[in-house]
Amino acid sequence: MGNSGASATISDFLAIRWSGIEGPLIEPPRFSPIIADPSFLFPEETPSGAWELFAHSAWGIHRYSSAEGVKWLDHGLVVRNAMRPFVRKITGFGADRENPQGGEFANSPYFLLYEAYPPFALALTALPGRRKWRSHIALSKSADLKSWSRPSIAARAGLPWMRDPDLGESVSNPCLVQDQEGQWRLYHSASLSWIEDCGFCEPRYIACATGPSPSGPFLSLPEPLIDPARDPMPGVLGSGSLKAVQLADGWIGLQNKIYRDREGRSRSAIFLLSSPDGLAWNLARAEPLLAPVAGWTSSHIYACDCRFRVEDSLWYLYFNARDGWNLKSGVERIGRIVGQNR
């Protein structure tokens, strides 16, 4: 499923020399205060030979393309009432459980997973008060990155700890990875935590579901992989998202923890985790890989997508960041860093 950098080890990844932050590379579209949660494909993976990136605004998921991965053209909405996309090219899988006889999208190699929610639900979070959230993870397929199949449901908030009695039920931030045994893992966020100084919710737990194919069916593991109540770092409010990368001797996780700083303000930063099996995770380094600094990343650095490109032997990490706490003052944009092994 593309280039994972699987020949690298955990120590190799931790020794990567990263560039400074490039960006913001993508600004929010008109009438939206955010463009967030980027996921991308390399030029050698796409029909057009361009870089392709998917990210969400207040209205849904947009598709972007770029000749060099820096200057991006917005092609508009791909999916409405959707957020937190994850895109990959996966070959060798035809008909699935929703379409066992095949059909227009049966052999389509592009898989787009995302959090789907009821119409206008995201826009309504800008109004005062707390409204119960409801979402599931959906899967669509495409042959050309332009036309997408009718979505199937990949994961629901099916376990009690994925639902909060006051805040609602949520599964989000999908990350689909095939393990060394050929099993497919759908890492995702689950349940919600209320972030008071922002006035909106962030994901509480990191969960995992497994299945025999990239289309599922996926069976949720009974307990969360990451629980903020068990986090050794003080002041953790939510687990954010996790992007899991399988390496030669284990796994690296890139997690944007939601936490309180010393002044009591909420923050988000990307931390590196490691795991021998991709299920039991530990902090790989005390300091974050990316943390808020003055400017467009000044309050929170959120979810990322991190991939190794064989053609130039570089790691590319795209992320979104915020420059203010509440919905009226904060704007979210997309940037990147580039890494090279020493």
N, C-alpha and C positions, 0 to 999 in steps of 0.2 A: 504494500500500500504506500508506494512512494519511498522516499529516502529517509531512513530513520537514524542514520549514523550508528547502526548496530555494531560496527566493528570497534567503536570507541568504548572505553571503560568508564566507570563512575569517576575514577580519579582523573581521567582525561577530560571529562566534562567539567569537573570542578577547577581544572587548570586552564580553561578557556580564557583567552584575553579578549575582553569585550570592548567595543567602540563606545564612544560617548553617545548620548541620545540624539537621534536624528528626528527632527520634527518641530512642530506638528506637521505630519505629512498629509493627513486628511482632516479637514474641518467638517463640522456637522452640516447636513443639508439645510435648506431653508425651512424655517419654522420648527426646527428641532434643536434642543440644547445639547444633544449628545450624538456622537457616532462612536460605537463601542464594540468590544469583544471581537476583534479581527481574527479571521482564519483564512489561510492563503494556499495557493498552488504555485509551483514553479513553472516557468515558461515551457520546459520540456514535458510538462504534464498536461498542457492545455491545447484545445483544438486550434486556437489562434496563434500560439507561440508567444503569448504575452503572460506576464504575471497576472494572476487573478486573485481577488480578495473579496471576502464577504464580511459585512459588519452590519450592526443594527442601529437605526435611528429611533426616534419616538414613534415612527409609523410602521416600521417593519425592517426586513433584511434587504440591504442594498448589495448590488454586485459592482465591483470596481475592477478596472484593468490598467496595466502600466507596462511601458516598454522596458523599464529598468528597476521597477520596484520602489521608486521614490515619488514620482509625479503620477497621480492616480486620476482616472476618468470615471465619474459616477454614471453607471448605466441605468440607474433607477432601481425601483423596488422589485425584488424577486418574490418575496413572500410577505404578505401583510399579517399583522397581529402576531408577530414572531420576533424573537430576539436571541442573542447568544449563539450564533451559528458555529458549526464545525464542519468543514468541507474536506474531503479526500477523494482521490482517484483510486478505485479498488477494482481490479479486473479479475475475471475468472468466476464471477457469480452472476448467474442468469436469473431465471424465474425464482421468486421468493414466495413466502407463505401467503402474502396478500394477492399474488397474481401467479398461481402455480402453473398456468398454461402459457405463461410468457405474455407478450403484448408489446405495445409501443416502447415501453421503457425497460423491457425484460433484461436486455444486455447492456444497459446504460452503465458506464463506469464511474460516474460522479455521484457521490453520496453526500447529501446535505442534511445534517441533524441540527435541530434547533429547539428552543423552548417556545411552545405555542400557548397562547392565552386568549381569552374571549375578546371580541371586538371592543376597542377603546379602553381596555383595562389599564394599559400602561399610561395612556394620557390622563386617565382619571386619578392616578397617583399624585398628580400635581395639585389636586384640590386638597383643602385642609381635611385632617382626620385620617384615620386608618381604615382601609377597606380590605376585606379578606381577599387574598390572592388565590388563583386557581390556575395551574398550568400542567402540561405534560410535555414529554420530549417526542417530537415528530421526526419522521424520516421521509425525504423526497429524493428521487433519482433523476439524472439528466444525462443525455448523450452529448450536449453541446454547451452546457452551463447557461443556456438561455431559457429553454422550456423545461419545466419540472413536473414530475409525476404528482398525482394526487397523494397527499401525505398519508403514511401509516403511523400508528402509534408505536413508538419504540420503548417507552417507559412511562409509567404512571406513579403517582405518590401512593403506592399500594401498601406501605407499612406504616404503623402508627406513628413512628418517630419522624416520618416525612411530612407530617401534618401538625400544624400548631393551632390550638383551639381558638386563639385570638387573631392570628395573622393569616391563616389559610393553609393551603397545601401547595407544595412546589417541588418540581424536579427541573433542573436547569443545567447549563454549562456542560453539554455533552462532550466527551472525548473518547473516540473509538479506536481501539488498538488491538491487534492480533498478537497473542502471546506465543512463546516458543513451541507450545504444544498444539498450536493451530486453533485454539479457542479464542473467541472474540470477547473483549471486555469493553463494556460501556461504563466508563467513569462519569460521574455526574454529581452535581450539588443537590441537596435535598433540604426541605424545611426552610424556615426563615428566622432571622433575628432583626428586631427593630433597632435602627441606628438613629438615636434621638436627634443629634445635631445636624443630620442630613435630612431627616423627615421622610425616609423611605427604608425599605427592608433590604437586607443582604442575605446571601445563603448561609445557613447554619452548619450543615454537615457536608462531608464528602462521602459519597456512596459508590458502589460498584455493582453492576449486573453482568452476567455472563451468558453467552449464547453460542450456537454452533456455526452461525454465519453472520456477516455484517448487517443483515436484515433482521437478525434475531431468530426465534423469540428469545428475549432476554429475561433471565431469572435473577431477581435482586438478592444479594447477600443479606443475611438477616440483620446485621448490625452495621452502623457506619464505620468506614475506614478511619475517618478523622472527625473528632468531636472536640469543639473548643473547650468544653469542660475538662478535658484531659490534656490540653495543650500545656507543655511546660513553660511556654512563654507567657508572662503576666499580661493581663488586660485584653485577651483575645475575645472578640465579640462574635465573630463568625468565621467559618472556614473558607469563604470565598469560592474560588474555583481551583481545579487541579488539572494540569496537562501532564500526562504521563508519557515518558520517553523510554523505550526499552533499549538497553545497551548490552554489551557483550557479557558483563558480569552482574547484571541487575538492572535496576530502574532508577531514573531521575524523575522527580516530580517538581513542577513549577507551580507553586501555590501562592495566590494573593490573599494573605491573611488580612482580616479586618480586625483592628485592635485600637486600644486607646494609647495615646502618647503620654508623656509625663505631665502635660498640662490638662489631660483628660479629654482631649479632642479625638474624634475617630480618625483613623488613618487606614490606608491599605498599601502594602508593599509586596513585591514578589520575592518569595523565599525559595531556596533550593532544598528539596527533600531527597532522601535516598532510600532504597528498599531492595532487599535481596529477591523478593518475589512479586513486587508491585502491589502488595496487600498490606503489609506491616511497614509503615513509613516512619522515618526519623529525620529530624532536622540535620541536613548535611553541613550547614555552615550557619553560624550564629547571625552574621550580618546579612541583610537582604541583598539580592542581586540588583534590584531596582527599588529605590525608595523615593518619596516625594522630595523635590528640591524647588527652589524659587522658580516661578514662571508658570507655564501651562501644566506642569505636573505637581503643583505645590501642595495639594491636599491629599490626593489618593492616586496610586497607580494600581490599576485593576488587572483584568484577565489578559492572558497572552496566548500566542501560538508560536511554538519554537520548533524549527525543523533544520535538518542538515541537508545541504545541497552538494551532491557529489561533483557536479561540474566545476565548481570553484573551491571545494573543500572548506566552505564557510557555514557557520550556523547563523540563521536569521530568526530574530525574535521580534514580532510585532505585538504591540500592546496598546491599551487605551488608558488615559489619565485624566484627572479632574483638577480644576483650579479653584474650587470653592466648595463649601459644605452643603448649603441648602440648595433647593431646586432653582431658586431665582438667581443665585449668584454663580453657581458652578456650571462650567462648560466642559464636556468631555470630547477629547480629540485622540487621534491615533498617531503613534510614532514607532520607531524601531531602534534596536541595537543589532550590531553584527559581531559575531564571535569567530575567533580563529584559534586553533590549538597551538600551544607554544612549541 
